[in-house]
Amino acid sequence: MALIFSRKIPLSYAFGVFVPSAIQKTALIADHSGEFFSKRVFGQYQLVALQHFSSGSVSQPGRICWRGSSNVVLLRKLEIALREHQVDEAWVTFIDFKKLYGFPTGSMVNMLISRLSYSSDHHWLQKACDLVFLILKEKPGLLQFPVLTKLSISLARAQMPVPASMILRVMLERENMPPLTILWSVVSHMVKTEIGACLASNFLVQMCDCFLHLSAKGSVRAKVVKPDAMIFNLVLDACVKFKSSLKGQEIVELMSKAGVIADAHSVIIFSQIHEMNGQRDEIKKLKDHVDEVGAPFIGYYCQFYDSLLKLHFKFDDIDSAAQLLLDMHKFQESVPNKKLRMDQEKRLLVPIGSNNLKTGLKIQVMPELLQKDSILTVKHKQELVMFRSGKLLLSNRALAKLVNGYRRHGRTTDLSKLLLCMQQDFHVLGQSSFCSDVIDACIRIGWLEMAHDILDDMDAAGAPIGSTLHMALLTAYYCREMFKEAKALLRKMRKAGFVVNLSDEMVATACLSEAANNASSSSSKSDLIDFLIREMREEEKAIPSVVYELNSSVYYFCKAKMMEDALKTYKRMQHMKIQPTVQTFSYLIDGFSSLGMYRDITILWGDIKRNVGSKDLEVSRDLYEVLHLNFLRGGYFERAMEVIGYMKERNMYCDKWMYKDEFLKLHKNLYRSLKASEARTEAQSKRLEHVKAFRKWVGID
């Protein structure tokens, strides 16, 4: 039956305007009055209309004549809407066609997804994602890979990391990935938010697992899914930004397993990850190689030295901190002026864990390699070590930590020796007033004995300080009525020629008058004083250095799979009433997991809950995630659901796709057809209940 239609209607509705909501296969026939009625025509949906006359005053549209079924009409309408980028029209037409005939041709479906992907509207992008999963469920052969690539980057750019990660995972399941340059862009957009960074890091873990699995089989597809250093750097940098240190540690180890070479950016980010985890030994392994890089790389490694210096202070290792500062100067004086290298040089192998572990991991490192066309910029905090005018310099905050550390240990003489060395070595770097600054700060804070000792040490070393600081100290003595100390200092000043032809009383009067003038004036303070005051306040809240030392032991034993020794160290912490940290529990869980000792993890979970309940421990999402995955692997579904409950209470994002994937790999058919009434024991009945609850939560059933 033919459609002959002439009526003034919008052009966008010219094709099949009367069929969008027609799900029943009926025909609409127009009578002479222009009214429509329904008629079934051999199970096909057709349109029939007669010419509608209009007055001459109304403009006459062109006559549109169509012959054929509504299948052709709808396809033609869909094609035109897509070609003219009329997304709304195309979507309505597609829905009508789908209800009547199923999916249109593959090219049409992929064109629709492509057009939806061009939209910046979250609504249409989500529709495109939903359509992909509908096609995967009903007719997966229709999808073309380039369309998925385009959709993934559009979703990432629109800051829709959840659907973006879903599309990436669909591609990974098919052992195919976008070109690395496109994947860089997708990941770089995802990691801008905390949820996106979580999903990107979990996706990278799955990507590495897929690569290792295919490599073990000798599959040629392995190289297609292998991530490169840029992907690792983007994700690791996000782990630093969002303080996801445990996930960062896992990814560093996966980088080693995947055989990806770490470049200069990687090494800097490693140092930040290790700093957050308190893994000083891991950074020290890299230091020897970093010390040998050429002069153009000094600025890149400012953050590296900053992280290592912070850990020396956290371990309360003042001697190592002092030595690092001196090494930095020697390093800058001796480095060759090599050209900045963008190509590959000699690869170095750096162990992860103990150097003595035969089965330990080793990561390939090239400290002088910078990726061409890098889209990553590693931001330097420059808190303790600064980079100025091509040189690494010590900040006043670092100096304050040194001074406070030596004072706390009663080692003023050693501080004086260090200040002398630094004053000589750093003079060429534009920092030559360390001694004066420290003495002045000590006087202003009230550490008068320490200031006096440093003055004496400087005189004994043949590097006397001028009269200004002597007078400042003398004034402070008089103000505090420390007359005995003032008299001794004044005697020394007379001997040095700083005071001439003045009696002790006249000097005292002058000093007190000067102090009064200074008190009434707004004399500026050095920021070194502010940092010293801050250090004294913060050391009360700081984690004791013994915690870092014990955690280092636990980490070593767990990497060596010496779990008895690791547990002894953990129990020692409990006996000493030292609060374990998130890292303590993470190392133990990792050690137990490597040996398949999942029951021991459930016992550890009890300790974690008690610490959380007493508010002595704030558990990160990383730790909850590790616990959850291990409970799934061990089949402890009640514990797995318990962890989910804790995460929900704290509004933590849960990556259901990852948990679902882990479950299906290990327990796909577990209790799938067993009914509660068929359970043999109460324990089995409860386990069945928890399994079903988990399946429902991740959307399996």
C-alpha positions in Angstrom: 0.0 0.0 0.0 1.4 3.4 -0.9 1.7 6.6 1.2 0.7 9.7 -0.7 0.9 12.6 1.8 0.8 16.4 1.3 0.4 18.4 4.4 2.1 21.4 6.1 4.2 19.7 8.8 7.7 20.3 10.2 10.5 18.8 8.0 12.0 17.0 11.0 8.8 14.9 11.2 8.4 14.4 7.5 9.5 10.8 7.6 7.4 8.5 9.7 6.0 11.1 11.9 2.9 9.0 12.6 4.8 5.9 13.6 7.0 6.7 16.7 4.6 5.4 19.3 3.1 2.7 17.2 4.3 -0.5 18.7 1.4 -2.6 17.5 1.8 -3.3 13.8 -1.2 -1.2 12.6 -1.7 1.2 9.7 -3.0 4.8 10.0 -5.2 5.8 7.2 -6.3 9.4 6.7 -9.9 10.2 5.6 -11.0 13.2 3.6 -11.3 15.3 6.8 -7.7 14.6 7.7 -8.6 12.5 10.7 -6.6 9.3 11.3 -7.8 5.8 12.1 -6.1 2.5 12.6 -6.2 -0.5 10.4 -4.2 -3.8 10.4 -2.6 -4.6 7.1 -1.1 -8.1 6.9 1.0 -7.6 10.1 2.9 -4.7 8.5 2.8 -1.1 9.6 2.0 1.3 6.8 0.8 4.8 6.2 -1.9 5.9 3.9 -3.1 9.5 3.5 -5.0 11.5 0.8 -4.1 14.9 -0.3 -5.2 17.6 2.1 -6.4 20.7 0.4 -5.5 24.1 1.7 -6.4 27.7 0.9 -4.2 29.6 -1.4 -3.1 32.0 1.3 -1.1 29.2 2.9 2.2 28.3 1.4 2.3 24.9 -0.2 5.0 22.4 0.8 6.4 20.0 -1.6 4.7 16.7 -2.1 6.5 13.7 -0.4 5.8 10.3 -1.8 6.9 7.1 -0.1 6.4 3.5 -1.2 7.3 0.5 0.9 7.0 -0.7 4.5 7.6 1.3 7.7 10.9 -0.6 8.1 12.3 1.3 5.1 10.7 4.5 6.2 12.1 4.4 9.7 15.6 3.4 8.5 15.5 6.3 6.0 14.4 8.7 8.7 17.1 7.4 11.1 19.7 7.8 8.5 18.7 11.4 7.7 18.5 12.3 11.4 22.0 10.9 12.0 23.4 12.6 8.9 22.0 15.9 10.0 23.1 15.4 13.7 19.5 15.5 15.0 20.2 13.4 18.0 16.8 13.6 19.6 15.0 12.6 16.4 17.5 9.8 15.7 17.1 8.4 19.2 13.2 8.3 19.1 13.3 6.8 15.6 15.8 4.1 16.8 13.6 3.2 19.8 10.6 2.8 17.5 12.5 0.7 15.0 14.0 -1.5 17.8 10.5 -2.2 19.2 9.2 -3.2 15.9 12.1 -4.9 14.1 15.0 -5.3 16.5 18.3 -3.6 15.9 18.9 -1.9 12.5 22.1 -2.7 10.5 25.4 -2.7 12.3 26.6 0.5 10.4 23.5 2.3 11.5 23.8 1.3 15.1 27.5 2.3 15.2 26.7 5.6 13.5 24.1 6.3 16.2 26.6 5.5 19.0 29.1 7.7 17.3 26.7 10.6 17.0 25.7 10.3 20.6 29.4 10.3 21.5 29.9 13.7 19.9 27.4 15.2 22.4 28.7 17.1 25.4 25.4 16.4 27.2 25.7 13.7 29.9 22.2 12.5 29.1 23.1 11.4 25.6 26.5 10.1 26.6 24.8 7.9 29.2 22.3 6.7 26.5 25.2 5.7 24.3 26.8 3.7 27.1 23.4 2.0 27.9 23.0 1.2 24.2 26.4 -0.4 24.1 25.5 -2.8 27.0 22.1 -3.5 25.4 23.8 -4.5 22.2 26.4 -6.6 24.1 23.5 -8.5 25.7 21.4 -9.1 22.6 23.6 -8.8 19.5 27.3 -8.2 20.4 28.4 -8.8 16.8 27.1 -5.4 15.8 29.6 -3.3 17.7 32.7 -1.9 16.0 35.8 -1.3 18.1 36.6 2.3 16.9 33.1 3.4 18.1 33.9 2.1 21.6 37.2 4.0 21.6 35.4 7.2 20.6 32.8 6.7 23.3 35.3 6.0 26.0 37.2 9.3 25.4 34.0 11.3 25.2 32.8 9.9 28.5 36.2 10.6 30.1 36.3 14.2 28.8 32.8 14.8 30.2 34.0 13.7 33.6 31.9 10.5 33.6 34.6 8.1 34.9 32.2 5.2 35.8 30.7 4.6 32.3 34.2 5.4 30.8 35.7 2.7 32.9 32.9 0.3 31.9 33.6 0.8 28.2 37.4 0.3 28.7 36.7 -2.9 30.6 34.5 -4.1 27.8 37.3 -3.6 25.3 39.8 -5.3 27.7 37.5 -8.3 28.0 37.8 -8.7 24.3 41.6 -8.5 24.6 41.7 -5.2 22.6 42.6 -1.7 23.6 42.7 1.8 22.0 46.1 3.1 20.8 48.2 4.1 23.7 48.1 7.8 22.8 44.3 7.7 23.0 44.4 5.6 26.2 46.7 8.3 27.7 44.0 10.9 27.0 41.2 8.8 28.5 43.1 8.0 31.7 44.4 11.6 32.1 40.8 12.8 32.1 39.6 10.0 34.5 42.3 10.7 37.1 41.1 14.3 37.7 38.6 13.1 40.3 39.0 10.7 43.2 36.4 8.2 41.9 38.0 8.4 38.5 41.5 7.8 39.9 40.1 4.8 41.9 38.6 3.3 38.7 41.7 4.1 36.6 43.9 2.4 39.1 41.7 -0.7 39.3 41.5 -0.8 35.5 45.2 -0.7 35.3 45.5 -3.6 37.7 43.1 -5.6 35.5 45.0 -4.6 32.4 48.2 -5.9 33.9 46.5 -9.1 35.0 45.2 -9.6 31.4 48.7 -8.9 29.9 50.4 -11.3 32.3 47.8 -14.0 31.6 48.1 -13.6 27.8 51.9 -13.5 28.1 51.9 -16.8 30.1 50.0 -18.4 27.2 52.3 -16.9 24.6 49.4 -15.1 23.0 50.2 -12.5 20.3 47.4 -10.4 21.9 49.6 -9.7 24.9 51.3 -6.7 23.4 48.0 -5.1 22.5 46.9 -4.9 26.1 50.3 -4.1 27.6 50.3 -0.7 29.4 53.3 1.7 29.0 55.1 3.9 31.4 52.9 6.9 30.7 49.7 5.0 31.8 51.5 3.9 35.0 52.8 7.4 35.7 49.3 9.0 35.2 47.7 6.6 37.6 50.6 6.6 40.2 50.5 10.4 40.2 46.8 10.3 40.9 47.5 7.8 43.8 49.8 10.5 45.2 47.3 13.3 44.7 44.4 11.4 46.4 46.6 9.8 49.0 46.0 6.3 47.8 49.4 5.0 48.9 48.5 1.3 49.2 47.1 1.1 45.7 50.2 3.0 44.5 52.4 0.4 46.1 50.5 -2.4 44.3 50.8 -0.6 41.0 54.6 -0.1 41.4 54.9 -3.9 41.9 52.7 -4.6 38.8 54.9 -2.3 36.8 57.8 -4.6 37.7 55.9 -7.7 36.8 54.7 -6.3 33.5 58.3 -5.4 32.6 57.6 -1.8 32.0 60.6 0.5 32.2 60.4 3.3 34.8 61.5 6.7 33.6 62.6 9.8 35.4 59.0 10.8 36.2 58.3 7.3 37.5 61.2 7.4 39.9 60.0 10.7 41.4 56.5 9.4 41.9 57.9 6.2 43.4 59.6 8.3 46.0 56.3 10.0 46.9 54.5 6.7 47.2 57.3 5.3 49.4 57.3 8.4 51.5 53.5 8.0 52.2 54.1 4.4 53.1 57.1 5.1 55.3 59.3 2.9 53.1 62.7 4.6 53.4 64.7 1.6 52.3 62.9 1.5 49.0 63.9 5.1 48.2 67.5 4.5 49.4 67.9 1.8 46.8 67.1 4.3 44.1 69.3 7.1 45.5 72.7 5.7 44.3 71.3 5.7 40.7 69.7 9.2 41.0 73.0 10.6 42.4 74.6 9.8 39.1 72.3 11.6 36.7 73.4 14.5 34.7 73.1 18.2 35.6 69.9 18.8 33.5 68.1 16.3 35.7 68.8 18.0 39.0 65.6 19.9 38.9 63.5 16.8 38.1 64.8 15.1 41.3 64.2 17.9 43.7 61.0 16.0 44.9 63.0 12.8 45.2 65.4 14.3 47.7 62.6 16.1 49.5 60.8 12.7 50.0 63.9 11.0 51.3 64.8 13.8 53.6 61.2 13.7 55.1 61.6 10.0 55.8 64.9 10.5 57.5 63.1 12.9 59.9 60.2 10.5 60.3 62.7 7.8 61.4 64.3 10.4 63.7 67.5 9.7 61.9 69.2 13.1 62.2 72.6 11.8 61.1 71.2 10.5 57.8 69.3 13.7 57.2 72.5 15.7 57.7 74.5 13.4 55.5 71.9 13.7 52.7 72.2 17.5 52.8 76.0 17.3 52.4 75.6 14.7 49.7 73.3 17.0 47.8 76.0 19.6 47.6 78.7 17.1 46.6 76.3 15.6 44.0 75.7 19.0 42.4 79.4 19.9 42.3 80.4 16.6 40.7 77.6 15.8 38.2 78.7 15.8 34.6 76.9 18.4 32.4 75.3 15.8 30.1 72.7 16.7 27.5 69.1 16.0 28.4 68.3 12.6 26.9 65.0 11.6 25.5 66.1 8.2 24.2 66.7 5.0 25.9 69.9 4.4 27.8 71.1 1.6 30.0 68.5 -0.1 32.1 69.1 -0.6 35.8 67.5 -3.3 37.9 66.3 -2.1 41.4 64.9 -4.7 43.8 61.6 -4.3 45.6 61.8 -5.6 49.1 65.1 -6.9 50.4 68.2 -7.1 48.2 68.7 -10.6 49.5 65.4 -12.1 48.4 66.1 -14.4 45.5 62.4 -14.5 44.6 61.8 -10.8 45.1 60.7 -8.4 42.3 63.1 -6.2 40.4 61.9 -3.1 38.5 63.7 -1.8 35.4 64.7 1.9 35.9 66.2 4.5 33.6 66.7 7.6 35.7 67.7 9.7 32.7 64.9 8.7 30.4 62.1 11.2 29.7 59.1 10.2 27.5 58.7 12.1 24.3 55.3 13.9 24.1 54.6 13.4 27.8 51.2 14.7 28.9 52.2 14.4 32.6 53.6 17.2 34.7 54.9 16.0 38.1 54.3 18.8 40.6 57.0 19.4 43.2 55.9 20.4 46.7 59.4 21.7 47.5 58.8 21.7 51.2 62.2 20.7 52.5 64.4 20.9 49.4 64.0 23.7 46.9 65.2 24.2 43.3 66.3 27.7 42.6 68.5 29.1 39.8 69.5 25.6 38.8 70.5 24.5 42.3 69.0 22.3 45.1 68.7 24.4 48.2 67.7 23.7 51.8 64.4 25.3 53.0 64.0 26.9 56.4 61.5 24.2 57.3 64.2 21.6 56.8 66.6 23.6 58.8 64.1 23.9 61.6 63.6 20.1 61.6 67.4 19.7 61.9 67.8 22.2 64.7 64.9 20.8 66.6 66.2 17.2 66.1 69.6 17.9 67.4 68.2 19.9 70.4 65.9 17.0 71.3 68.8 14.6 71.3 71.1 17.1 73.2 73.6 17.2 70.4 74.3 20.9 70.0 78.0 20.3 69.2 77.1 18.1 66.3 74.7 20.7 65.0 77.5 23.3 65.2 79.7 21.1 63.1 77.0 20.6 60.5 76.2 24.3 60.3 79.9 25.0 59.7 80.1 22.4 56.9 76.8 23.7 55.4 78.0 27.3 55.6 81.1 26.4 53.6 79.5 24.1 51.1 76.3 26.0 50.5 78.1 29.4 50.2 78.4 28.9 46.5 74.7 28.1 46.3 73.7 31.4 47.8 73.0 30.1 51.3 75.8 31.2 53.6 74.0 32.5 56.8 72.9 29.2 58.4 74.9 29.8 61.6 73.6 33.3 62.1 70.0 32.4 61.3 70.0 29.5 63.7 71.6 31.4 66.6 69.2 34.3 66.1 66.2 31.9 66.0 67.4 30.2 69.2 67.7 33.5 71.0 64.2 34.7 70.0 62.6 31.4 71.0 64.4 31.3 74.3 66.9 28.5 73.7 69.6 30.7 75.2 71.9 28.0 76.3 71.8 26.4 72.9 72.6 29.7 71.2 75.5 30.3 73.6 76.9 26.8 72.9 76.8 27.4 69.2 78.6 30.7 69.6 81.3 29.0 71.6 81.6 26.2 69.0 82.0 28.7 66.2 84.7 30.6 68.1 86.5 27.3 68.9 86.4 26.3 65.2 87.9 29.6 64.1 84.7 30.9 62.6 83.6 33.6 65.1 80.2 35.3 64.8 80.0 39.1 64.8 79.0 41.3 67.7 75.3 41.7 66.7 74.3 38.2 67.9 76.4 38.4 71.0 74.6 41.6 72.0 71.2 40.0 71.2 72.1 37.0 73.5 73.4 39.3 76.2 70.2 41.4 76.1 68.1 38.2 76.4 70.1 37.1 79.5 69.5 40.5 81.2 65.8 40.4 80.3 65.5 37.0 82.0 67.7 38.0 84.9 70.3 35.4 84.0 73.1 37.5 85.4 75.6 34.8 85.9 75.4 33.8 82.2 75.4 37.4 81.1 78.5 38.1 83.0 80.3 35.2 81.4 79.2 36.3 78.0 80.2 39.9 78.6 83.7 38.8 79.6 84.0 36.9 76.4 82.8 39.9 74.4 85.3 42.2 76.1 88.0 39.8 75.1 86.9 39.8 71.5 86.8 43.6 71.5 83.0 43.8 71.1 82.7 45.9 74.3 85.2 48.7 75.1 85.3 51.3 77.9 81.8 50.4 79.3 81.1 49.1 82.8 78.9 46.1 83.3 76.1 48.3 84.6 76.2 50.6 81.6 76.1 47.6 79.3 73.1 46.1 81.2 71.2 49.4 81.1 71.9 49.7 77.3 70.7 46.2 76.7 67.5 46.6 78.7 66.8 49.9 76.9 67.3 48.2 73.5 65.0 45.4 74.5 62.3 47.8 75.5 62.6 49.6 72.1 62.4 46.3 70.3 59.3 45.2 72.2 57.5 48.4 71.2 58.5 48.2 67.6 57.2 45.7 65.0 60.4 43.9 64.4 60.1 41.2 61.7 60.6 37.6 62.6 62.4 35.1 60.5 60.2 32.3 59.1 62.8 29.9 60.6 61.4 30.9 64.0 57.8 30.1 62.8 59.0 26.7 61.5 60.7 25.9 64.8 57.6 26.7 66.8 55.5 24.6 64.4 58.0 21.7 64.8 57.6 21.7 68.5 53.9 21.6 68.2 53.7 18.9 65.6 56.1 16.5 67.2 53.5 15.9 69.9 51.1 14.6 67.3 53.7 12.9 65.1 53.8 9.1 64.7 56.6 7.8 66.8 59.7 6.8 64.8 59.6 3.3 66.3 56.4 2.7 64.4 58.2 3.3 61.1 61.0 1.0 62.1 58.7 -1.8 63.2 56.6 -1.4 60.0 59.8 -1.7 57.9 60.5 -5.1 59.7 56.9 -6.3 59.0 57.2 -5.2 55.4 60.5 -7.1 54.9 59.2 -10.3 56.6 56.0 -10.3 54.6 57.9 -9.9 51.3 60.1 -12.8 52.3 57.0 -14.8 53.2 58.3 -15.1 56.8 54.9 -14.7 58.4 55.8 -16.0 61.8 58.5 -13.3 62.2 56.0 -10.7 60.8 53.4 -11.7 63.4 56.0 -11.6 66.2 56.8 -8.0 65.2 53.1 -7.2 65.1 52.6 -8.7 68.5 55.6 -6.8 69.8 53.9 -3.6 68.7 50.8 -4.6 70.7 52.9 -5.5 73.7 54.6 -2.1 73.5 51.2 -0.5 73.2 52.2 1.0 69.9 49.3 1.7 67.6 49.6 -0.3 64.3 49.0 1.8 61.1 47.1 1.1 57.9 50.5 0.1 56.4 51.1 -2.5 59.2 47.8 -4.2 58.4 48.3 -3.9 54.6 51.7 -5.6 54.8 50.3 -8.5 56.9 47.3 -9.0 54.6 49.6 -9.0 51.5 51.8 -11.6 53.2 49.0 -13.9 54.2 47.3 -13.5 50.8 50.6 -14.5 48.9 50.4 -17.8 50.9 46.7 -18.3 50.5 46.2 -17.9 54.3 42.8 -16.2 54.1 41.6 -17.5 57.5 44.4 -15.5 59.1 43.2 -12.4 57.3 39.7 -12.8 59.0 41.5 -12.8 62.4 43.4 -9.7 61.4 40.0 -8.2 60.4 38.9 -8.6 63.9 41.9 -6.5 65.1 41.2 -3.8 62.5 37.5 -3.5 63.6 38.5 -3.1 67.2 41.0 -0.4 66.3 38.4 1.3 64.2 35.8 1.0 66.9 38.1 2.6 69.5 38.9 5.4 66.9 42.6 4.6 67.1 42.7 3.7 63.4 41.3 5.4 60.3 41.1 2.8 57.5 41.6 3.9 53.9 39.5 2.8 51.0 42.6 1.0 49.7 42.7 -1.2 52.8 39.0 -2.0 52.7 39.4 -2.9 49.1 42.3 -5.3 49.8 40.3 -6.9 52.6 37.2 -7.3 50.4 39.1 -8.9 47.5 40.8 -11.4 49.8 37.6 -12.4 51.5 36.1 -13.0 48.1 39.1 -15.2 47.2 38.9 -17.1 50.4 35.1 -17.5 50.2 34.4 -15.5 53.3 31.3 -13.8 52.0 29.9 -12.7 55.4 33.2 -10.9 56.0 33.0 -9.4 52.4 29.6 -8.0 53.0 30.8 -6.7 56.4 33.5 -4.7 54.7 31.0 -3.3 52.2 28.9 -2.1 55.1 31.9 -0.3 56.6 32.6 1.4 53.2 29.0 2.4 52.8 28.9 4.0 56.3 31.9 6.1 55.3 30.6 7.0 51.9 33.5 5.3 50.1 33.1 4.5 46.5 32.8 0.7 45.8 34.1 -0.5 42.4 31.4 -3.2 41.9 32.7 -4.2 38.5 36.0 -5.3 40.0 34.3 -7.2 42.8 31.9 -8.8 40.3 34.7 -9.8 38.0 36.7 -11.4 40.9 33.6 -13.3 42.0 32.8 -14.7 38.6 36.4 -15.8 38.1 36.4 -17.9 41.3 32.8 -18.6 42.3 30.7 -18.3 39.1 28.4 -21.2 39.8 28.6 -21.2 43.6 25.1 -21.9 45.1 23.6 -20.8 41.8 20.7 -23.2 41.9 20.7 -24.1 45.6 17.6 -23.0 47.5 17.6 -22.0 51.1 15.3 -24.9 51.9 17.9 -27.3 50.4 20.8 -26.2 52.7 22.1 -29.1 54.8 23.4 -27.2 57.8 22.7 -23.9 59.4 26.3 -22.8 58.4 25.6 -23.6 54.8 22.2 -21.8 55.0 23.9 -18.6 56.3 26.7 -18.8 53.7 24.1 -19.2 51.0 22.3 -16.1 52.3 25.6 -14.0 52.2 26.5 -15.3 48.7 23.0 -14.3 47.4 23.3 -10.9 49.1 26.7 -10.4 47.4 25.4 -11.5 44.0 22.5 -9.1 44.3 24.7 -6.2 45.4 27.0 -6.5 42.4 24.1 -7.1 40.0 24.8 -10.7 39.0 21.2 -11.9 39.7 
